[in-house]
Amino acid sequence: MPRVRLVSCPRCGAQVAWSTENPYRPFCSERCKLIDLGDWAMEKYRVAVEEDKDAPDGEEQDEGSGIRD
């Protein structure tokens, strides 16, 4: 019998089996999954961005947008 790997739900911390039988993995439930999705939608999570120290002042914006002042 294979061992079941247990992980903590990222939302509430409950122990949950990491298996294909859990459609909400890594979450413990649909509720925790939707709460986490809502937090992303409301921009509660952010990815840190390092400023380019070599860029001249005022040119730290995304240059791929094609919009210039």
Backbone as XML, in Angstrom:
<?xml version="1.0"?>
<chain id="A" units="angstrom">
  <residue number="1" name="MET">
    <atom name="N" x="0.852" y="-1.188" z="0.000"/>
    <atom name="CA" x="0.000" y="0.000" z="0.000"/>
    <atom name="C" x="0.892" y="1.245" z="0.000"/>
  </residue>
  <residue number="2" name="PRO">
    <atom name="N" x="0.713" y="2.141" z="-0.972"/>
    <atom name="CA" x="1.559" y="3.340" z="-1.043"/>
    <atom name="C" x="1.267" y="4.305" z="0.106"/>
  </residue>
  <residue number="3" name="ARG">
    <atom name="N" x="2.331" y="5.002" z="0.509"/>
    <atom name="CA" x="2.165" y="6.012" z="1.559"/>
    <atom name="C" x="1.499" y="7.244" z="0.980"/>
  </residue>
  <residue number="4" name="VAL">
    <atom name="N" x="0.609" y="7.841" z="1.749"/>
    <atom name="CA" x="-0.076" y="9.061" z="1.340"/>
    <atom name="C" x="0.718" y="10.244" z="1.867"/>
  </residue>
  <residue number="5" name="ARG">
    <atom name="N" x="1.048" y="11.169" z="0.980"/>
    <atom name="CA" x="1.785" y="12.368" z="1.383"/>
    <atom name="C" x="0.789" y="13.386" z="1.906"/>
  </residue>
  <residue number="6" name="LEU">
    <atom name="N" x="1.043" y="13.902" z="3.082"/>
    <atom name="CA" x="0.201" y="14.935" z="3.682"/>
    <atom name="C" x="0.880" y="16.288" z="3.534"/>
  </residue>
  <residue number="7" name="VAL">
    <atom name="N" x="0.099" y="17.281" z="3.167"/>
    <atom name="CA" x="0.586" y="18.654" z="3.069"/>
    <atom name="C" x="-0.368" y="19.553" z="3.846"/>
  </residue>
  <residue number="8" name="SER">
    <atom name="N" x="0.107" y="20.735" z="4.183"/>
    <atom name="CA" x="-0.740" y="21.707" z="4.874"/>
    <atom name="C" x="-1.487" y="22.551" z="3.853"/>
  </residue>
  <residue number="9" name="CYS">
    <atom name="N" x="-2.767" y="22.782" z="4.083"/>
    <atom name="CA" x="-3.562" y="23.658" z="3.230"/>
    <atom name="C" x="-2.956" y="25.056" z="3.326"/>
  </residue>
  <residue number="10" name="PRO">
    <atom name="N" x="-2.649" y="25.697" z="2.188"/>
    <atom name="CA" x="-2.047" y="27.027" z="2.230"/>
    <atom name="C" x="-2.945" y="28.076" z="2.875"/>
  </residue>
  <residue number="11" name="ARG">
    <atom name="N" x="-4.225" y="27.832" z="2.926"/>
    <atom name="CA" x="-5.165" y="28.813" z="3.466"/>
    <atom name="C" x="-5.379" y="28.644" z="4.973"/>
  </residue>
  <residue number="12" name="CYS">
    <atom name="N" x="-5.754" y="27.427" z="5.397"/>
    <atom name="CA" x="-6.132" y="27.238" z="6.810"/>
    <atom name="C" x="-5.139" y="26.393" z="7.596"/>
  </residue>
  <residue number="13" name="GLY">
    <atom name="N" x="-4.230" y="25.725" z="6.907"/>
    <atom name="CA" x="-3.213" y="24.932" z="7.582"/>
    <atom name="C" x="-3.623" y="23.506" z="7.906"/>
  </residue>
  <residue number="14" name="ALA">
    <atom name="N" x="-4.827" y="23.088" z="7.541"/>
    <atom name="CA" x="-5.277" y="21.720" z="7.810"/>
    <atom name="C" x="-4.437" y="20.730" z="7.007"/>
  </residue>
  <residue number="15" name="GLN">
    <atom name="N" x="-4.211" y="19.556" z="7.575"/>
    <atom name="CA" x="-3.485" y="18.505" z="6.879"/>
    <atom name="C" x="-4.405" y="17.881" z="5.835"/>
  </residue>
  <residue number="16" name="VAL">
    <atom name="N" x="-3.900" y="17.752" z="4.612"/>
    <atom name="CA" x="-4.700" y="17.219" z="3.515"/>
    <atom name="C" x="-3.838" y="16.267" z="2.689"/>
  </residue>
  <residue number="17" name="ALA">
    <atom name="N" x="-4.450" y="15.186" z="2.193"/>
    <atom name="CA" x="-3.731" y="14.214" z="1.379"/>
    <atom name="C" x="-3.432" y="14.803" z="0.003"/>
  </residue>
  <residue number="18" name="TRP">
    <atom name="N" x="-2.181" y="14.645" z="-0.433"/>
    <atom name="CA" x="-1.790" y="15.089" z="-1.773"/>
    <atom name="C" x="-1.985" y="13.885" z="-2.693"/>
  </residue>
  <residue number="19" name="SER">
    <atom name="N" x="-3.146" y="13.848" z="-3.333"/>
    <atom name="CA" x="-3.444" y="12.746" z="-4.243"/>
    <atom name="C" x="-4.395" y="13.221" z="-5.321"/>
  </residue>
  <residue number="20" name="THR">
    <atom name="N" x="-4.499" y="12.432" z="-6.377"/>
    <atom name="CA" x="-5.395" y="12.774" z="-7.475"/>
    <atom name="C" x="-6.855" y="12.688" z="-7.056"/>
  </residue>
  <residue number="21" name="GLU">
    <atom name="N" x="-7.124" y="12.047" z="-5.937"/>
    <atom name="CA" x="-8.493" y="11.946" z="-5.433"/>
    <atom name="C" x="-8.976" y="13.240" z="-4.780"/>
  </residue>
  <residue number="22" name="ASN">
    <atom name="N" x="-8.068" y="14.171" z="-4.516"/>
    <atom name="CA" x="-8.423" y="15.467" z="-3.932"/>
    <atom name="C" x="-8.446" y="16.506" z="-5.050"/>
  </residue>
  <residue number="23" name="PRO">
    <atom name="N" x="-9.621" y="16.875" z="-5.544"/>
    <atom name="CA" x="-9.691" y="17.829" z="-6.657"/>
    <atom name="C" x="-9.289" y="19.250" z="-6.277"/>
  </residue>
  <residue number="24" name="TYR">
    <atom name="N" x="-9.139" y="19.541" z="-4.993"/>
    <atom name="CA" x="-8.816" y="20.899" z="-4.541"/>
    <atom name="C" x="-7.350" y="21.048" z="-4.143"/>
  </residue>
  <residue number="25" name="ARG">
    <atom name="N" x="-6.547" y="19.990" z="-4.285"/>
    <atom name="CA" x="-5.160" y="20.059" z="-3.826"/>
    <atom name="C" x="-4.441" y="21.250" z="-4.428"/>
  </residue>
  <residue number="26" name="PRO">
    <atom name="N" x="-3.645" y="21.958" z="-3.709"/>
    <atom name="CA" x="-3.153" y="21.686" z="-2.366"/>
    <atom name="C" x="-4.083" y="22.159" z="-1.250"/>
  </residue>
  <residue number="27" name="PHE">
    <atom name="N" x="-5.263" y="22.638" z="-1.612"/>
    <atom name="CA" x="-6.210" y="23.129" z="-0.610"/>
    <atom name="C" x="-7.020" y="21.976" z="-0.035"/>
  </residue>
  <residue number="28" name="CYS">
    <atom name="N" x="-7.616" y="22.192" z="1.128"/>
    <atom name="CA" x="-8.396" y="21.143" z="1.763"/>
    <atom name="C" x="-9.837" y="21.101" z="1.258"/>
  </residue>
  <residue number="29" name="SER">
    <atom name="N" x="-10.306" y="22.220" z="0.705"/>
    <atom name="CA" x="-11.702" y="22.290" z="0.277"/>
    <atom name="C" x="-11.878" y="23.345" z="-0.803"/>
  </residue>
  <residue number="30" name="GLU">
    <atom name="N" x="-13.051" y="23.319" z="-1.416"/>
    <atom name="CA" x="-13.367" y="24.336" z="-2.417"/>
    <atom name="C" x="-13.406" y="25.715" z="-1.770"/>
  </residue>
  <residue number="31" name="ARG">
    <atom name="N" x="-13.871" y="25.782" z="-0.541"/>
    <atom name="CA" x="-13.955" y="27.061" z="0.176"/>
    <atom name="C" x="-12.584" y="27.714" z="0.287"/>
  </residue>
  <residue number="32" name="CYS">
    <atom name="N" x="-11.582" y="26.959" z="0.760"/>
    <atom name="CA" x="-10.231" y="27.512" z="0.904"/>
    <atom name="C" x="-9.662" y="27.905" z="-0.461"/>
  </residue>
  <residue number="33" name="LYS">
    <atom name="N" x="-9.938" y="27.110" z="-1.478"/>
    <atom name="CA" x="-9.464" y="27.410" z="-2.825"/>
    <atom name="C" x="-10.054" y="28.729" z="-3.326"/>
  </residue>
  <residue number="34" name="LEU">
    <atom name="N" x="-11.341" y="28.948" z="-3.119"/>
    <atom name="CA" x="-11.997" y="30.170" z="-3.589"/>
    <atom name="C" x="-11.580" y="31.396" z="-2.785"/>
  </residue>
  <residue number="35" name="ILE">
    <atom name="N" x="-11.357" y="31.230" z="-1.484"/>
    <atom name="CA" x="-10.872" y="32.348" z="-0.671"/>
    <atom name="C" x="-9.506" y="32.791" z="-1.174"/>
  </residue>
  <residue number="36" name="ASP">
    <atom name="N" x="-8.627" y="31.829" z="-1.462"/>
    <atom name="CA" x="-7.297" y="32.147" z="-1.965"/>
    <atom name="C" x="-7.381" y="32.826" z="-3.333"/>
  </residue>
  <residue number="37" name="LEU">
    <atom name="N" x="-8.245" y="32.354" z="-4.203"/>
    <atom name="CA" x="-8.433" y="32.972" z="-5.510"/>
    <atom name="C" x="-8.922" y="34.411" z="-5.357"/>
  </residue>
  <residue number="38" name="GLY">
    <atom name="N" x="-9.838" y="34.641" z="-4.425"/>
    <atom name="CA" x="-10.327" y="35.994" z="-4.165"/>
    <atom name="C" x="-9.225" y="36.918" z="-3.679"/>
  </residue>
  <residue number="39" name="ASP">
    <atom name="N" x="-8.326" y="36.394" z="-2.853"/>
    <atom name="CA" x="-7.200" y="37.206" z="-2.381"/>
    <atom name="C" x="-6.295" y="37.618" z="-3.539"/>
  </residue>
  <residue number="40" name="TRP">
    <atom name="N" x="-6.072" y="36.704" z="-4.495"/>
    <atom name="CA" x="-5.286" y="37.054" z="-5.675"/>
    <atom name="C" x="-6.005" y="38.118" z="-6.484"/>
  </residue>
  <residue number="41" name="ALA">
    <atom name="N" x="-7.323" y="37.950" z="-6.661"/>
    <atom name="CA" x="-8.102" y="38.903" z="-7.463"/>
    <atom name="C" x="-8.109" y="40.295" z="-6.839"/>
  </residue>
  <residue number="42" name="MET">
    <atom name="N" x="-8.076" y="40.364" z="-5.503"/>
    <atom name="CA" x="-8.073" y="41.654" z="-4.816"/>
    <atom name="C" x="-6.644" y="42.178" z="-4.609"/>
  </residue>
  <residue number="43" name="GLU">
    <atom name="N" x="-5.677" y="41.517" z="-5.245"/>
    <atom name="CA" x="-4.268" y="41.906" z="-5.212"/>
    <atom name="C" x="-3.683" y="41.953" z="-3.805"/>
  </residue>
  <residue number="44" name="LYS">
    <atom name="N" x="-4.108" y="41.015" z="-2.957"/>
    <atom name="CA" x="-3.519" y="40.921" z="-1.623"/>
    <atom name="C" x="-2.140" y="40.274" z="-1.671"/>
  </residue>
  <residue number="45" name="TYR">
    <atom name="N" x="-1.883" y="39.496" z="-2.717"/>
    <atom name="CA" x="-0.573" y="38.886" z="-2.921"/>
    <atom name="C" x="0.150" y="39.689" z="-3.988"/>
  </residue>
  <residue number="46" name="ARG">
    <atom name="N" x="1.431" y="39.885" z="-3.799"/>
    <atom name="CA" x="2.216" y="40.629" z="-4.782"/>
    <atom name="C" x="3.558" y="39.948" z="-4.966"/>
  </residue>
  <residue number="47" name="VAL">
    <atom name="N" x="4.057" y="40.040" z="-6.164"/>
    <atom name="CA" x="5.370" y="39.505" z="-6.477"/>
    <atom name="C" x="6.363" y="40.655" z="-6.397"/>
  </residue>
  <residue number="48" name="ALA">
    <atom name="N" x="7.396" y="40.461" z="-5.605"/>
    <atom name="CA" x="8.405" y="41.512" z="-5.447"/>
    <atom name="C" x="9.177" y="41.696" z="-6.747"/>
  </residue>
  <residue number="49" name="VAL">
    <atom name="N" x="9.470" y="42.960" z="-7.084"/>
    <atom name="CA" x="10.201" y="43.294" z="-8.294"/>
    <atom name="C" x="11.395" y="44.143" z="-7.907"/>
  </residue>
  <residue number="50" name="GLU">
    <atom name="N" x="12.551" y="43.764" z="-8.413"/>
    <atom name="CA" x="13.750" y="44.560" z="-8.169"/>
    <atom name="C" x="13.825" y="45.676" z="-9.195"/>
  </residue>
  <residue number="51" name="GLU">
    <atom name="N" x="14.175" y="46.856" z="-8.744"/>
    <atom name="CA" x="14.357" y="47.972" z="-9.663"/>
    <atom name="C" x="15.671" y="47.784" z="-10.405"/>
  </residue>
  <residue number="52" name="ASP">
    <atom name="N" x="15.697" y="48.222" z="-11.650"/>
    <atom name="CA" x="16.912" y="48.163" z="-12.449"/>
    <atom name="C" x="17.795" y="49.335" z="-12.050"/>
  </residue>
  <residue number="53" name="LYS">
    <atom name="N" x="18.881" y="49.058" z="-11.363"/>
    <atom name="CA" x="19.758" y="50.112" z="-10.863"/>
    <atom name="C" x="20.555" y="50.776" z="-11.990"/>
  </residue>
  <residue number="54" name="ASP">
    <atom name="N" x="20.664" y="50.110" z="-13.142"/>
    <atom name="CA" x="21.409" y="50.666" z="-14.273"/>
    <atom name="C" x="20.556" y="51.573" z="-15.155"/>
  </residue>
  <residue number="55" name="ALA">
    <atom name="N" x="19.240" y="51.541" z="-14.985"/>
    <atom name="CA" x="18.349" y="52.353" z="-15.821"/>
    <atom name="C" x="18.423" y="53.815" z="-15.390"/>
  </residue>
  <residue number="56" name="PRO">
    <atom name="N" x="18.426" y="54.745" z="-16.358"/>
    <atom name="CA" x="18.388" y="56.174" z="-16.005"/>
    <atom name="C" x="17.085" y="56.499" z="-15.273"/>
  </residue>
  <residue number="57" name="ASP">
    <atom name="N" x="17.079" y="57.584" z="-14.514"/>
    <atom name="CA" x="15.879" y="57.975" z="-13.767"/>
    <atom name="C" x="14.669" y="58.088" z="-14.685"/>
  </residue>
  <residue number="58" name="GLY">
    <atom name="N" x="13.539" y="57.544" z="-14.219"/>
    <atom name="CA" x="12.295" y="57.665" z="-14.965"/>
    <atom name="C" x="12.103" y="56.608" z="-16.044"/>
  </residue>
  <residue number="59" name="GLU">
    <atom name="N" x="13.064" y="55.728" z="-16.262"/>
    <atom name="CA" x="12.938" y="54.701" z="-17.290"/>
    <atom name="C" x="12.831" y="53.308" z="-16.694"/>
  </residue>
  <residue number="60" name="GLU">
    <atom name="N" x="12.350" y="53.195" z="-15.474"/>
    <atom name="CA" x="12.241" y="51.911" z="-14.817"/>
    <atom name="C" x="10.958" y="51.187" z="-15.184"/>
  </residue>
  <residue number="61" name="GLN">
    <atom name="N" x="10.101" y="51.803" z="-16.016"/>
    <atom name="CA" x="8.846" y="51.214" z="-16.429"/>
    <atom name="C" x="9.100" y="50.107" z="-17.433"/>
  </residue>
  <residue number="62" name="ASP">
    <atom name="N" x="8.096" y="49.307" z="-17.693"/>
    <atom name="CA" x="8.149" y="48.258" z="-18.693"/>
    <atom name="C" x="8.306" y="48.901" z="-20.067"/>
  </residue>
  <residue number="63" name="GLU">
    <atom name="N" x="9.412" y="48.612" z="-20.739"/>
    <atom name="CA" x="9.655" y="49.230" z="-22.025"/>
    <atom name="C" x="8.958" y="48.490" z="-23.149"/>
  </residue>
  <residue number="64" name="GLY">
    <atom name="N" x="8.326" y="47.353" z="-22.874"/>
    <atom name="CA" x="7.656" y="46.591" z="-23.908"/>
    <atom name="C" x="6.272" y="47.089" z="-24.223"/>
  </residue>
  <residue number="65" name="SER">
    <atom name="N" x="5.755" y="48.066" z="-23.494"/>
    <atom name="CA" x="4.391" y="48.527" z="-23.705"/>
    <atom name="C" x="4.262" y="49.411" z="-24.932"/>
  </residue>
  <residue number="66" name="GLY">
    <atom name="N" x="5.344" y="50.043" z="-25.358"/>
    <atom name="CA" x="5.301" y="50.894" z="-26.525"/>
    <atom name="C" x="4.743" y="52.274" z="-26.251"/>
  </residue>
  <residue number="67" name="ILE">
    <atom name="N" x="4.422" y="52.581" z="-25.006"/>
    <atom name="CA" x="3.864" y="53.890" z="-24.653"/>
    <atom name="C" x="5.001" y="54.771" z="-24.147"/>
  </residue>
  <residue number="68" name="ARG">
    <atom name="N" x="5.155" y="55.920" z="-24.725"/>
    <atom name="CA" x="6.217" y="56.858" z="-24.332"/>
    <atom name="C" x="5.601" y="58.180" z="-23.913"/>
  </residue>
  <residue number="69" name="ASP">
    <atom name="N" x="6.276" y="58.874" z="-23.022"/>
    <atom name="CA" x="5.819" y="60.217" z="-22.586"/>
    <atom name="C" x="6.280" y="61.259" z="-23.565"/>
  </residue>
</chain>
